[in-house]
């Protein structure tokens, strides 16, 4: 089976993450959904976090349990401290522990700078940055409590922050979003430095343009697609699986020595393609 753009779905080693427990936030849509499914296919038990849309979350759970692993849908707003603490407590109670956090939940509230309300600014910072802080903090407490279990993984825990190419590429009309992702980069690197001696690996993925509901305007019409492809040297828009497979590899011991890095998965968008002909 392959996705519309041809990303193969049957390439994952099925035992790569066997015995590991993963939490993916915002996992009932887009990149989070594909990542939760890929982690399950690679043998992990998976908690599918969602904030709205329980039916979609249950569908993801069904898809994952078909691989013979455990999965459950937990509702929580990642920007709400009490809800995040309760979600992590429940996961430890019901799944025993957490080995992998994919802090993926995110959103956009776009506006020209002088039109942007404080509410739009704050909401995006709350979900995209504070949400990752809260989930990472609660997961880390459990990683530290449990320590390394060598039969499960060489690390005591893995945190993958879903950032964006916009942690490095400025983005007119999206100052809240770009600032939140710039914040994610420095949060991730600081946590990586602080937690590496405890055998906790913190890294980020920087997706380029991936076909999901968050950016429908950018790929739905032929003109929009053409404009977008001009920014992508590899000449295709990404699929959620492109990110999901990177997350599986990054969460696994195959990448045990990767600490504090952002892996850009962007078809070359961060290569400043405008300079291919100009400059
Ligand atoms: P999406 O809209 O399909 O998914 C976002 C998910 O986050 C949804 O499930 C949504 O319900 C959830 N969410 C939003 N607010 C939440 C909250 N308060 N608590 C819990 N969940 C919440 O979009 P996507 O493209 O799959 O985005 C996933 C992540 O990837 C985001 O962090 C986004 O910034 C990042 N990203 C996406 C692209 C892209 O091109 N699609 C590019 C770079 C980065």
py3Dmol code that shows the C-alpha trace and the ligand (Angstrom):
import py3Dmol

protein = """\
ATOM      1  CA  UNK A   1       0.000   0.000   0.000  1.00  0.00           C
ATOM      2  CA  UNK A   2       1.281   3.500  -0.670  1.00  0.00           C
ATOM      3  CA  UNK A   3       0.096   7.035  -0.064  1.00  0.00           C
ATOM      4  CA  UNK A   4      -1.010   9.255  -2.961  1.00  0.00           C
ATOM      5  CA  UNK A   5       2.548  10.620  -3.301  1.00  0.00           C
ATOM      6  CA  UNK A   6       4.016   7.141  -3.139  1.00  0.00           C
ATOM      7  CA  UNK A   7       5.456   7.047   0.397  1.00  0.00           C
ATOM      8  CA  UNK A   8       5.604   3.302   1.155  1.00  0.00           C
ATOM      9  CA  UNK A   9       3.824   2.209   4.326  1.00  0.00           C
ATOM     10  CA  UNK A  10       5.281  -1.272   4.680  1.00  0.00           C
ATOM     11  CA  UNK A  11       8.907  -0.400   5.259  1.00  0.00           C
ATOM     12  CA  UNK A  12       8.849  -0.219   9.047  1.00  0.00           C
ATOM     13  CA  UNK A  13      10.663  -2.922  11.003  1.00  0.00           C
ATOM     14  CA  UNK A  14       7.764  -4.277  13.046  1.00  0.00           C
ATOM     15  CA  UNK A  15       9.696  -5.010  16.240  1.00  0.00           C
ATOM     16  CA  UNK A  16      11.783  -1.836  16.342  1.00  0.00           C
ATOM     17  CA  UNK A  17       9.851  -0.312  19.257  1.00  0.00           C
ATOM     18  CA  UNK A  18       8.455  -3.461  20.824  1.00  0.00           C
ATOM     19  CA  UNK A  19       7.647  -3.079  24.513  1.00  0.00           C
ATOM     20  CA  UNK A  20       7.776   0.749  24.400  1.00  0.00           C
ATOM     21  CA  UNK A  21       4.908   3.031  25.385  1.00  0.00           C
ATOM     22  CA  UNK A  22       4.377   6.153  23.338  1.00  0.00           C
ATOM     23  CA  UNK A  23       2.205   9.240  23.742  1.00  0.00           C
ATOM     24  CA  UNK A  24       1.464  11.332  20.669  1.00  0.00           C
ATOM     25  CA  UNK A  25      -0.347  14.626  21.198  1.00  0.00           C
ATOM     26  CA  UNK A  26      -2.786  15.898  18.589  1.00  0.00           C
ATOM     27  CA  UNK A  27      -2.878  12.367  17.219  1.00  0.00           C
ATOM     28  CA  UNK A  28      -6.327  12.324  15.632  1.00  0.00           C
ATOM     29  CA  UNK A  29      -5.281  14.313  12.558  1.00  0.00           C
ATOM     30  CA  UNK A  30      -2.453  14.847  10.072  1.00  0.00           C
ATOM     31  CA  UNK A  31       1.116  14.274  11.209  1.00  0.00           C
ATOM     32  CA  UNK A  32       0.146  13.158  14.737  1.00  0.00           C
ATOM     33  CA  UNK A  33      -2.214  10.556  13.367  1.00  0.00           C
ATOM     34  CA  UNK A  34       0.361   9.126  10.933  1.00  0.00           C
ATOM     35  CA  UNK A  35       3.001   9.117  13.678  1.00  0.00           C
ATOM     36  CA  UNK A  36       0.769   7.299  16.164  1.00  0.00           C
ATOM     37  CA  UNK A  37      -0.040   4.662  13.531  1.00  0.00           C
ATOM     38  CA  UNK A  38       3.622   4.258  12.508  1.00  0.00           C
ATOM     39  CA  UNK A  39       4.735   3.870  16.149  1.00  0.00           C
ATOM     40  CA  UNK A  40       2.071   1.181  16.595  1.00  0.00           C
ATOM     41  CA  UNK A  41       3.159  -0.580  13.422  1.00  0.00           C
ATOM     42  CA  UNK A  42       6.738  -0.542  14.758  1.00  0.00           C
ATOM     43  CA  UNK A  43       5.524  -2.387  17.878  1.00  0.00           C
ATOM     44  CA  UNK A  44       4.895   0.368  20.446  1.00  0.00           C
ATOM     45  CA  UNK A  45       1.760   0.680  22.564  1.00  0.00           C
ATOM     46  CA  UNK A  46       0.301   4.113  21.856  1.00  0.00           C
ATOM     47  CA  UNK A  47      -1.783   6.738  23.649  1.00  0.00           C
ATOM     48  CA  UNK A  48      -3.615   8.862  21.090  1.00  0.00           C
ATOM     49  CA  UNK A  49      -4.140  12.309  22.598  1.00  0.00           C
ATOM     50  CA  UNK A  50      -6.809  14.581  21.152  1.00  0.00           C
ATOM     51  CA  UNK A  51      -8.621  17.731  22.224  1.00  0.00           C
ATOM     52  CA  UNK A  52     -11.657  17.634  19.912  1.00  0.00           C
ATOM     53  CA  UNK A  53     -12.902  14.842  17.634  1.00  0.00           C
ATOM     54  CA  UNK A  54     -13.222  11.663  19.730  1.00  0.00           C
ATOM     55  CA  UNK A  55     -14.512   9.660  16.732  1.00  0.00           C
ATOM     56  CA  UNK A  56     -11.338  10.358  14.724  1.00  0.00           C
ATOM     57  CA  UNK A  57      -9.244   9.454  17.766  1.00  0.00           C
ATOM     58  CA  UNK A  58     -11.097   6.133  18.132  1.00  0.00           C
ATOM     59  CA  UNK A  59     -10.470   5.375  14.452  1.00  0.00           C
ATOM     60  CA  UNK A  60      -6.757   5.881  15.014  1.00  0.00           C
ATOM     61  CA  UNK A  61      -6.923   3.569  18.044  1.00  0.00           C
ATOM     62  CA  UNK A  62      -8.620   0.889  15.912  1.00  0.00           C
ATOM     63  CA  UNK A  63      -5.997   1.219  13.208  1.00  0.00           C
ATOM     64  CA  UNK A  64      -3.207   0.803  15.769  1.00  0.00           C
ATOM     65  CA  UNK A  65      -4.709  -2.117  17.697  1.00  0.00           C
ATOM     66  CA  UNK A  66      -4.988  -4.007  14.387  1.00  0.00           C
ATOM     67  CA  UNK A  67      -1.179  -4.364  14.601  1.00  0.00           C
ATOM     68  CA  UNK A  68      -1.613  -6.388  17.812  1.00  0.00           C
ATOM     69  CA  UNK A  69      -0.405  -3.635  20.180  1.00  0.00           C
ATOM     70  CA  UNK A  70      -2.340  -1.632  22.762  1.00  0.00           C
ATOM     71  CA  UNK A  71      -3.774   1.808  22.102  1.00  0.00           C
ATOM     72  CA  UNK A  72      -6.197   4.190  23.796  1.00  0.00           C
ATOM     73  CA  UNK A  73      -7.549   7.664  23.125  1.00  0.00           C
ATOM     74  CA  UNK A  74      -7.102  10.242  25.898  1.00  0.00           C
ATOM     75  CA  UNK A  75      -8.683  13.671  25.718  1.00  0.00           C
ATOM     76  CA  UNK A  76      -6.600  16.563  27.045  1.00  0.00           C
ATOM     77  CA  UNK A  77      -5.866  20.137  26.064  1.00  0.00           C
ATOM     78  CA  UNK A  78      -2.067  20.241  26.027  1.00  0.00           C
ATOM     79  CA  UNK A  79      -2.044  23.897  27.081  1.00  0.00           C
ATOM     80  CA  UNK A  80      -3.904  23.094  30.315  1.00  0.00           C
ATOM     81  CA  UNK A  81      -1.572  22.069  33.145  1.00  0.00           C
ATOM     82  CA  UNK A  82      -4.142  20.075  35.123  1.00  0.00           C
ATOM     83  CA  UNK A  83      -5.276  18.148  32.064  1.00  0.00           C
ATOM     84  CA  UNK A  84      -1.714  17.287  31.042  1.00  0.00           C
ATOM     85  CA  UNK A  85      -0.839  16.100  34.555  1.00  0.00           C
ATOM     86  CA  UNK A  86      -4.015  13.980  34.635  1.00  0.00           C
ATOM     87  CA  UNK A  87      -3.256  12.518  31.181  1.00  0.00           C
ATOM     88  CA  UNK A  88       0.250  11.466  32.197  1.00  0.00           C
ATOM     89  CA  UNK A  89      -0.998   9.985  35.505  1.00  0.00           C
ATOM     90  CA  UNK A  90      -3.576   7.985  33.597  1.00  0.00           C
ATOM     91  CA  UNK A  91      -1.016   6.736  31.105  1.00  0.00           C
ATOM     92  CA  UNK A  92       1.307   5.538  33.869  1.00  0.00           C
ATOM     93  CA  UNK A  93      -1.637   3.871  35.622  1.00  0.00           C
ATOM     94  CA  UNK A  94      -3.026   2.173  32.530  1.00  0.00           C
ATOM     95  CA  UNK A  95       0.094   1.544  30.408  1.00  0.00           C
ATOM     96  CA  UNK A  96       2.672   1.252  33.217  1.00  0.00           C
ATOM     97  CA  UNK A  97       5.020   4.007  32.026  1.00  0.00           C
ATOM     98  CA  UNK A  98       5.992   6.209  29.070  1.00  0.00           C
ATOM     99  CA  UNK A  99       9.100   5.727  26.897  1.00  0.00           C
ATOM    100  CA  UNK A 100       8.382   8.052  23.955  1.00  0.00           C
ATOM    101  CA  UNK A 101       6.668  11.448  23.864  1.00  0.00           C
ATOM    102  CA  UNK A 102       5.880  13.007  20.502  1.00  0.00           C
ATOM    103  CA  UNK A 103       4.840  16.570  21.384  1.00  0.00           C
ATOM    104  CA  UNK A 104       3.028  17.196  18.130  1.00  0.00           C
ATOM    105  CA  UNK A 105      -0.164  19.169  18.876  1.00  0.00           C
ATOM    106  CA  UNK A 106      -0.081  22.529  17.180  1.00  0.00           C
ATOM    107  CA  UNK A 107      -2.164  25.175  15.487  1.00  0.00           C
ATOM    108  CA  UNK A 108      -2.112  28.378  13.458  1.00  0.00           C
ATOM    109  CA  UNK A 109      -4.069  31.613  13.973  1.00  0.00           C
ATOM    110  CA  UNK A 110      -2.754  33.710  11.093  1.00  0.00           C
ATOM    111  CA  UNK A 111      -3.000  37.494  10.738  1.00  0.00           C
ATOM    112  CA  UNK A 112      -1.024  40.434   9.409  1.00  0.00           C
ATOM    113  CA  UNK A 113       1.046  41.814  12.289  1.00  0.00           C
ATOM    114  CA  UNK A 114      -1.006  44.944  13.044  1.00  0.00           C
ATOM    115  CA  UNK A 115      -4.239  42.926  12.780  1.00  0.00           C
ATOM    116  CA  UNK A 116      -3.101  40.192  15.143  1.00  0.00           C
ATOM    117  CA  UNK A 117      -4.985  40.183  18.426  1.00  0.00           C
ATOM    118  CA  UNK A 118      -3.378  39.365  21.729  1.00  0.00           C
ATOM    119  CA  UNK A 119      -5.728  36.374  21.915  1.00  0.00           C
ATOM    120  CA  UNK A 120      -4.382  35.008  18.582  1.00  0.00           C
ATOM    121  CA  UNK A 121      -0.797  35.541  19.716  1.00  0.00           C
ATOM    122  CA  UNK A 122      -1.400  33.961  23.117  1.00  0.00           C
ATOM    123  CA  UNK A 123      -3.396  30.954  21.920  1.00  0.00           C
ATOM    124  CA  UNK A 124      -0.677  29.847  19.497  1.00  0.00           C
ATOM    125  CA  UNK A 125       2.060  30.308  22.104  1.00  0.00           C
ATOM    126  CA  UNK A 126      -0.056  28.419  24.669  1.00  0.00           C
ATOM    127  CA  UNK A 127      -0.667  25.384  22.463  1.00  0.00           C
ATOM    128  CA  UNK A 128       2.535  25.212  20.392  1.00  0.00           C
ATOM    129  CA  UNK A 129       5.103  26.128  23.049  1.00  0.00           C
ATOM    130  CA  UNK A 130       3.598  25.872  26.540  1.00  0.00           C
ATOM    131  CA  UNK A 131       1.820  22.653  25.502  1.00  0.00           C
ATOM    132  CA  UNK A 132       5.154  21.057  24.606  1.00  0.00           C
ATOM    133  CA  UNK A 133       6.723  22.359  27.832  1.00  0.00           C
ATOM    134  CA  UNK A 134       3.973  20.816  29.973  1.00  0.00           C
ATOM    135  CA  UNK A 135       3.962  17.434  28.201  1.00  0.00           C
ATOM    136  CA  UNK A 136       7.769  17.242  28.209  1.00  0.00           C
ATOM    137  CA  UNK A 137       7.928  18.128  31.911  1.00  0.00           C
ATOM    138  CA  UNK A 138       5.418  15.487  32.953  1.00  0.00           C
ATOM    139  CA  UNK A 139       6.987  12.795  30.725  1.00  0.00           C
ATOM    140  CA  UNK A 140      10.437  13.630  32.097  1.00  0.00           C
ATOM    141  CA  UNK A 141       9.283  13.085  35.692  1.00  0.00           C
ATOM    142  CA  UNK A 142       8.286   9.537  34.745  1.00  0.00           C
ATOM    143  CA  UNK A 143      11.508   8.908  32.760  1.00  0.00           C
ATOM    144  CA  UNK A 144      13.535   9.966  35.817  1.00  0.00           C
ATOM    145  CA  UNK A 145      11.424   7.899  38.208  1.00  0.00           C
ATOM    146  CA  UNK A 146      11.839   4.748  36.113  1.00  0.00           C
ATOM    147  CA  UNK A 147      15.346   5.159  34.681  1.00  0.00           C
ATOM    148  CA  UNK A 148      16.826   3.033  31.904  1.00  0.00           C
ATOM    149  CA  UNK A 149      15.382  -0.427  31.312  1.00  0.00           C
ATOM    150  CA  UNK A 150      18.020  -1.960  28.995  1.00  0.00           C
ATOM    151  CA  UNK A 151      15.711  -4.628  27.549  1.00  0.00           C
ATOM    152  CA  UNK A 152      13.380  -1.856  26.378  1.00  0.00           C
ATOM    153  CA  UNK A 153      15.718   0.934  25.216  1.00  0.00           C
ATOM    154  CA  UNK A 154      19.210   2.325  25.778  1.00  0.00           C
ATOM    155  CA  UNK A 155      17.608   5.641  26.832  1.00  0.00           C
ATOM    156  CA  UNK A 156      15.431   6.375  29.847  1.00  0.00           C
ATOM    157  CA  UNK A 157      13.111   8.292  27.555  1.00  0.00           C
ATOM    158  CA  UNK A 158      12.799  10.027  24.233  1.00  0.00           C
ATOM    159  CA  UNK A 159      11.101  13.358  23.582  1.00  0.00           C
ATOM    160  CA  UNK A 160      10.397  14.446  20.022  1.00  0.00           C
ATOM    161  CA  UNK A 161       9.235  18.044  19.652  1.00  0.00           C
ATOM    162  CA  UNK A 162       7.285  18.742  16.468  1.00  0.00           C
ATOM    163  CA  UNK A 163       8.776  22.007  15.344  1.00  0.00           C
ATOM    164  CA  UNK A 164       8.767  23.419  11.798  1.00  0.00           C
ATOM    165  CA  UNK A 165      11.032  24.867   9.143  1.00  0.00           C
ATOM    166  CA  UNK A 166       9.657  28.120  10.594  1.00  0.00           C
ATOM    167  CA  UNK A 167      11.933  27.769  13.598  1.00  0.00           C
ATOM    168  CA  UNK A 168      14.530  29.104  11.122  1.00  0.00           C
ATOM    169  CA  UNK A 169      12.559  30.601   8.178  1.00  0.00           C
ATOM    170  CA  UNK A 170      10.731  33.831   9.090  1.00  0.00           C
ATOM    171  CA  UNK A 171       7.068  33.808   7.965  1.00  0.00           C
ATOM    172  CA  UNK A 172       5.152  36.991   7.167  1.00  0.00           C
ATOM    173  CA  UNK A 173       1.594  36.923   8.500  1.00  0.00           C
ATOM    174  CA  UNK A 174       2.396  34.164  10.993  1.00  0.00           C
ATOM    175  CA  UNK A 175       4.471  35.901  13.666  1.00  0.00           C
ATOM    176  CA  UNK A 176       2.794  33.960  16.484  1.00  0.00           C
ATOM    177  CA  UNK A 177       3.453  30.604  14.811  1.00  0.00           C
ATOM    178  CA  UNK A 178       7.058  31.371  13.826  1.00  0.00           C
ATOM    179  CA  UNK A 179       7.807  32.708  17.329  1.00  0.00           C
ATOM    180  CA  UNK A 180       6.301  29.592  18.895  1.00  0.00           C
ATOM    181  CA  UNK A 181       8.485  27.299  16.758  1.00  0.00           C
ATOM    182  CA  UNK A 182      11.596  29.409  17.394  1.00  0.00           C
ATOM    183  CA  UNK A 183      10.774  28.924  21.077  1.00  0.00           C
ATOM    184  CA  UNK A 184      10.410  25.176  20.577  1.00  0.00           C
ATOM    185  CA  UNK A 185      13.918  25.019  19.115  1.00  0.00           C
ATOM    186  CA  UNK A 186      15.577  26.680  22.109  1.00  0.00           C
ATOM    187  CA  UNK A 187      13.380  24.801  24.587  1.00  0.00           C
ATOM    188  CA  UNK A 188      14.314  21.503  22.920  1.00  0.00           C
ATOM    189  CA  UNK A 189      18.047  22.292  22.869  1.00  0.00           C
ATOM    190  CA  UNK A 190      18.051  23.430  26.491  1.00  0.00           C
ATOM    191  CA  UNK A 191      16.151  20.351  27.636  1.00  0.00           C
ATOM    192  CA  UNK A 192      18.482  18.151  25.598  1.00  0.00           C
ATOM    193  CA  UNK A 193      21.476  19.681  27.360  1.00  0.00           C
ATOM    194  CA  UNK A 194      19.860  19.403  30.799  1.00  0.00           C
ATOM    195  CA  UNK A 195      18.524  15.862  30.411  1.00  0.00           C
ATOM    196  CA  UNK A 196      21.183  14.059  28.357  1.00  0.00           C
ATOM    197  CA  UNK A 197      23.196  13.122  31.490  1.00  0.00           C
ATOM    198  CA  UNK A 198      20.033  11.385  32.730  1.00  0.00           C
ATOM    199  CA  UNK A 199      19.934   9.364  29.477  1.00  0.00           C
ATOM    200  CA  UNK A 200      16.903  11.224  28.160  1.00  0.00           C
ATOM    201  CA  UNK A 201      17.149  12.134  24.486  1.00  0.00           C
ATOM    202  CA  UNK A 202      15.361  15.294  23.382  1.00  0.00           C
ATOM    203  CA  UNK A 203      15.208  16.124  19.671  1.00  0.00           C
ATOM    204  CA  UNK A 204      12.939  17.852  17.185  1.00  0.00           C
ATOM    205  CA  UNK A 205      11.591  17.299  13.721  1.00  0.00           C
ATOM    206  CA  UNK A 206      11.224  20.330  11.460  1.00  0.00           C
ATOM    207  CA  UNK A 207       8.622  19.457   8.828  1.00  0.00           C
ATOM    208  CA  UNK A 208       8.459  21.493   5.631  1.00  0.00           C
ATOM    209  CA  UNK A 209       5.162  21.535   3.745  1.00  0.00           C
ATOM    210  CA  UNK A 210       3.202  18.420   4.634  1.00  0.00           C
ATOM    211  CA  UNK A 211      -0.273  17.812   3.262  1.00  0.00           C
ATOM    212  CA  UNK A 212      -2.564  18.057   6.328  1.00  0.00           C
ATOM    213  CA  UNK A 213      -5.643  20.083   7.349  1.00  0.00           C
ATOM    214  CA  UNK A 214      -3.444  22.775   9.015  1.00  0.00           C
ATOM    215  CA  UNK A 215      -2.262  24.105   5.625  1.00  0.00           C
ATOM    216  CA  UNK A 216      -5.056  23.092   3.233  1.00  0.00           C
ATOM    217  CA  UNK A 217      -4.938  26.554   1.556  1.00  0.00           C
ATOM    218  CA  UNK A 218      -1.338  25.946   0.526  1.00  0.00           C
ATOM    219  CA  UNK A 219      -1.945  22.730  -1.456  1.00  0.00           C
ATOM    220  CA  UNK A 220      -5.629  22.471  -2.337  1.00  0.00           C
ATOM    221  CA  UNK A 221      -5.711  24.471  -5.579  1.00  0.00           C
ATOM    222  CA  UNK A 222      -3.384  23.999  -8.564  1.00  0.00           C
ATOM    223  CA  UNK A 223      -2.080  27.586  -8.300  1.00  0.00           C
ATOM    224  CA  UNK A 224      -1.350  27.248  -4.593  1.00  0.00           C
ATOM    225  CA  UNK A 225       0.410  23.940  -5.221  1.00  0.00           C
ATOM    226  CA  UNK A 226       2.554  25.446  -7.972  1.00  0.00           C
ATOM    227  CA  UNK A 227       3.570  28.377  -5.720  1.00  0.00           C
ATOM    228  CA  UNK A 228       4.414  25.975  -2.924  1.00  0.00           C
ATOM    229  CA  UNK A 229       6.463  23.622  -5.124  1.00  0.00           C
ATOM    230  CA  UNK A 230       8.686  26.553  -6.076  1.00  0.00           C
ATOM    231  CA  UNK A 231       9.899  26.474  -2.455  1.00  0.00           C
ATOM    232  CA  UNK A 232      10.647  22.730  -2.482  1.00  0.00           C
ATOM    233  CA  UNK A 233      13.743  21.581  -4.425  1.00  0.00           C
ATOM    234  CA  UNK A 234      12.660  17.918  -4.193  1.00  0.00           C
ATOM    235  CA  UNK A 235       9.507  18.905  -6.091  1.00  0.00           C
ATOM    236  CA  UNK A 236       6.851  17.165  -4.070  1.00  0.00           C
ATOM    237  CA  UNK A 237       4.696  18.157  -1.145  1.00  0.00           C
ATOM    238  CA  UNK A 238       5.327  15.968   1.891  1.00  0.00           C
ATOM    239  CA  UNK A 239       3.046  13.250   3.241  1.00  0.00           C
ATOM    240  CA  UNK A 240       2.372  12.798   6.963  1.00  0.00           C
ATOM    241  CA  UNK A 241       4.199   9.451   6.685  1.00  0.00           C
ATOM    242  CA  UNK A 242       7.413  11.281   5.763  1.00  0.00           C
ATOM    243  CA  UNK A 243       7.353  12.751   9.253  1.00  0.00           C
ATOM    244  CA  UNK A 244       5.982   9.634  10.944  1.00  0.00           C
ATOM    245  CA  UNK A 245       8.838   7.414   9.710  1.00  0.00           C
ATOM    246  CA  UNK A 246      11.403   9.964  10.869  1.00  0.00           C
ATOM    247  CA  UNK A 247       9.753   9.984  14.301  1.00  0.00           C
ATOM    248  CA  UNK A 248       9.904   6.174  14.519  1.00  0.00           C
ATOM    249  CA  UNK A 249      13.604   6.148  13.643  1.00  0.00           C
ATOM    250  CA  UNK A 250      14.381   9.016  16.012  1.00  0.00           C
ATOM    251  CA  UNK A 251      12.515   7.319  18.866  1.00  0.00           C
ATOM    252  CA  UNK A 252      14.369   4.052  18.323  1.00  0.00           C
ATOM    253  CA  UNK A 253      17.807   2.950  19.501  1.00  0.00           C
ATOM    254  CA  UNK A 254      18.966   3.211  15.861  1.00  0.00           C
ATOM    255  CA  UNK A 255      19.354   6.904  16.686  1.00  0.00           C
ATOM    256  CA  UNK A 256      20.536   6.519  20.279  1.00  0.00           C
ATOM    257  CA  UNK A 257      23.408   8.975  19.762  1.00  0.00           C
ATOM    258  CA  UNK A 258      21.205  11.718  18.291  1.00  0.00           C
ATOM    259  CA  UNK A 259      20.718  14.297  21.031  1.00  0.00           C
ATOM    260  CA  UNK A 260      19.508  17.896  20.781  1.00  0.00           C
ATOM    261  CA  UNK A 261      19.146  17.932  17.006  1.00  0.00           C
ATOM    262  CA  UNK A 262      16.417  19.151  14.695  1.00  0.00           C
ATOM    263  CA  UNK A 263      15.946  16.876  11.715  1.00  0.00           C
ATOM    264  CA  UNK A 264      14.444  18.915   8.891  1.00  0.00           C
ATOM    265  CA  UNK A 265      12.114  16.770   6.805  1.00  0.00           C
ATOM    266  CA  UNK A 266      11.311  19.273   4.115  1.00  0.00           C
ATOM    267  CA  UNK A 267      12.352  18.197   0.615  1.00  0.00           C
ATOM    268  CA  UNK A 268      15.091  20.813   0.792  1.00  0.00           C
ATOM    269  CA  UNK A 269      12.940  23.815   1.744  1.00  0.00           C
ATOM    270  CA  UNK A 270      15.594  25.017   4.201  1.00  0.00           C
ATOM    271  CA  UNK A 271      18.222  25.097   1.408  1.00  0.00           C
ATOM    272  CA  UNK A 272      17.098  28.623   0.361  1.00  0.00           C
ATOM    273  CA  UNK A 273      15.979  27.427  -3.106  1.00  0.00           C
ATOM    274  CA  UNK A 274      15.622  31.039  -4.305  1.00  0.00           C
ATOM    275  CA  UNK A 275      19.422  31.074  -4.482  1.00  0.00           C
ATOM    276  CA  UNK A 276      19.480  28.212  -7.014  1.00  0.00           C
ATOM    277  CA  UNK A 277      19.072  30.783  -9.756  1.00  0.00           C
ATOM    278  CA  UNK A 278      19.629  34.122  -8.007  1.00  0.00           C
ATOM    279  CA  UNK A 279      22.021  35.477  -5.406  1.00  0.00           C
TER     280      UNK A 279
END
"""
ligand_1 = """\
44
LIG
P -3.402 19.169 12.030
O -4.239 20.359 12.161
O -3.833 18.063 11.121
O -3.102 18.533 13.443
C -2.915 19.274 14.621
C -3.420 18.457 15.780
O -3.188 19.159 17.011
C -4.926 18.201 15.692
O -5.188 16.874 16.097
C -5.482 19.197 16.708
O -6.748 18.834 17.231
C -4.391 19.111 17.753
N -4.470 20.185 18.737
C -4.643 21.516 18.528
N -4.724 22.169 19.705
C -4.597 21.225 20.677
C -4.616 21.272 22.086
N -4.787 22.419 22.751
N -4.467 20.113 22.773
C -4.311 18.932 22.124
N -4.297 18.829 20.775
C -4.442 19.966 20.077
O -1.969 19.705 11.557
P -0.577 18.961 11.326
O -0.022 19.528 10.097
O -0.706 17.502 11.455
O 0.264 19.563 12.544
C 0.936 18.772 13.492
C 2.197 19.491 13.962
O 3.108 19.600 12.864
C 1.966 20.914 14.464
O 2.800 21.156 15.590
C 2.418 21.767 13.296
O 2.860 23.038 13.700
C 3.563 20.929 12.776
N 3.925 21.239 11.390
C 3.086 20.963 10.350
C 3.490 21.270 9.061
C 2.649 20.963 7.858
O 3.041 21.341 6.749
N 1.507 20.310 7.981
C 4.719 21.887 8.840
C 5.538 22.174 9.923
C 5.131 21.837 11.194
"""
view = py3Dmol.view(width=600, height=400)
view.addModel(protein, "pdb")
view.setStyle({"model": 0}, {"cartoon": {"style": "trace"}})
view.addModel(ligand_1, "xyz")
view.setStyle({"model": 1}, {"stick": {}})
view.zoomTo()
view.show()
